[in-house]
Amino acid sequence: QVQLVESGGGSVQAGGSLKLSCAASAFDYRTYCMGWFRQAPGKEREWVAVIDFDGWSSYADSVKGRFTISKDNAKNTLYLQMNSLKPEDTAMYYCATGRWGCTRATGRLQISVPGFTYWGQGTQVTVSS
């Protein structure tokens, strides 16, 4: 059974930084796509950043240049470094993984949300103005 456990959320002021972690177990880290998603109250879940088995990454326009996704294969851990946080970044952040969550096409990653089959419980990020 794949397990994903997020940590690192909290409350910060606008302009601050947080680093989220997602500890993963029981799957082949080397072949799966991993990603971060978020959901704010009253809004639909949206993808934030994804990274494939070989380190290709992609970001939502709203976080590009401010967030960085990375992973440590030896530790089976996914990270999301979030800088220059804004109040609109306030949301529950979820780690997710799946073999077909992202694929390479024409030099970029294509995202397939249904391909993310395993999800963590989430960690809350609150940014105050």
C-alpha positions as CSV (number, residue, x, y, z in Angstrom):
1,Q,0.0,0.0,0.0
2,V,1.5,3.3,-1.1
3,Q,1.6,5.9,1.7
4,L,2.3,9.6,1.4
5,V,2.7,11.8,4.4
6,E,3.0,15.6,4.1
7,S,4.6,17.9,6.5
8,G,6.0,21.5,6.7
9,G,2.8,23.5,6.5
10,G,2.1,26.4,8.7
11,S,1.3,30.1,8.9
12,V,3.5,32.8,7.4
13,Q,3.2,36.4,6.4
14,A,3.2,37.4,2.8
15,G,6.6,37.4,1.3
16,G,7.7,34.5,3.6
17,S,8.8,31.0,2.8
18,L,7.9,27.5,3.6
19,K,9.2,24.1,2.6
20,L,6.8,21.2,2.3
21,S,7.9,17.6,2.5
22,C,6.2,14.4,1.4
23,A,7.6,11.1,2.7
24,A,6.6,8.2,0.4
25,S,6.7,4.5,0.9
26,A,5.9,1.2,-0.8
27,F,6.3,2.1,-4.5
28,D,8.9,2.4,-7.1
29,Y,10.0,6.0,-6.7
30,R,12.1,5.8,-9.8
31,T,9.2,5.3,-12.2
32,Y,6.4,7.3,-10.8
33,C,5.4,10.9,-11.4
34,M,5.0,13.0,-8.2
35,G,3.3,16.3,-7.7
36,W,1.9,18.9,-5.4
37,F,-1.7,20.0,-5.6
38,R,-3.7,22.5,-3.5
39,Q,-7.2,23.3,-2.7
40,A,-8.5,26.5,-1.1
41,P,-11.9,26.7,0.6
42,G,-14.7,27.0,-2.0
43,K,-12.3,26.3,-4.9
44,E,-11.5,23.4,-7.0
45,R,-8.3,21.4,-6.5
46,E,-5.5,22.6,-8.7
47,W,-2.1,21.2,-9.6
48,V,0.9,23.3,-8.4
49,A,4.0,21.4,-9.6
50,V,5.0,18.0,-10.8
51,I,8.2,16.1,-11.3
52,D,8.8,12.9,-13.2
53,F,11.0,10.0,-12.6
54,D,14.0,11.6,-14.3
55,G,13.7,15.1,-12.8
56,W,11.7,16.9,-15.4
57,S,9.4,19.4,-13.8
58,S,6.5,21.6,-14.6
59,Y,4.8,24.4,-12.7
60,A,1.4,26.2,-12.7
61,D,1.7,29.7,-14.0
62,S,0.6,31.1,-10.6
63,V,3.6,29.7,-8.8
64,K,6.3,29.7,-11.6
65,G,9.4,31.5,-10.4
66,R,8.4,31.3,-6.7
67,F,8.0,27.5,-6.0
68,T,10.5,24.8,-6.6
69,I,9.7,21.1,-6.7
70,S,12.5,18.5,-6.0
71,K,12.9,15.0,-4.7
72,D,15.5,13.0,-2.9
73,N,15.3,9.4,-4.3
74,A,17.5,8.0,-1.6
75,K,15.1,9.3,1.1
76,N,11.9,8.7,-0.9
77,T,10.9,12.3,-0.2
78,L,9.3,14.9,-2.3
79,Y,9.8,18.6,-1.5
80,L,8.1,21.9,-2.4
81,Q,10.1,25.0,-1.6
82,M,7.7,28.0,-1.6
83,N,9.2,31.5,-1.6
84,S,7.6,34.9,-1.9
85,L,4.3,33.5,-0.6
86,K,1.1,35.4,-1.3
87,P,-2.3,35.3,0.5
88,E,-3.7,33.6,-2.5
89,D,-1.4,30.7,-1.9
90,T,-3.4,29.8,1.2
91,A,-4.7,26.3,0.8
92,M,-4.5,22.7,1.8
93,Y,-1.5,21.3,0.0
94,Y,-1.5,17.6,-1.1
95,C,1.2,15.3,-2.3
96,A,0.2,12.8,-4.9
97,T,1.8,10.2,-7.1
98,G,1.0,7.9,-9.9
99,R,2.7,6.1,-12.8
100,W,0.8,8.1,-15.4
101,G,0.4,11.4,-13.7
102,C,2.7,13.1,-16.1
103,T,4.3,12.2,-19.5
104,R,6.9,13.7,-21.7
105,A,5.7,15.2,-24.9
106,T,7.4,17.8,-27.2
107,G,10.0,18.7,-24.6
108,R,7.6,19.3,-21.8
109,L,5.6,17.5,-19.2
110,Q,1.9,16.9,-19.8
111,I,-0.2,16.5,-16.7
112,S,-2.9,14.0,-16.2
113,V,-4.7,14.4,-12.9
114,P,-6.5,11.0,-13.1
115,G,-3.0,9.5,-13.4
116,F,-2.3,10.5,-9.8
117,T,-3.7,7.5,-8.0
118,Y,-2.3,7.9,-4.5
119,W,-2.8,11.0,-2.3
120,G,-1.6,12.2,1.1
121,Q,-3.8,13.7,3.8
122,G,-2.6,17.2,3.2
123,T,-0.8,20.0,5.1
124,Q,-2.3,23.4,5.6
125,V,-0.5,26.6,4.4
126,T,-1.9,29.9,5.5
127,V,-0.4,33.2,4.2
128,S,-1.5,36.4,5.9
129,S,-1.2,39.9,4.4
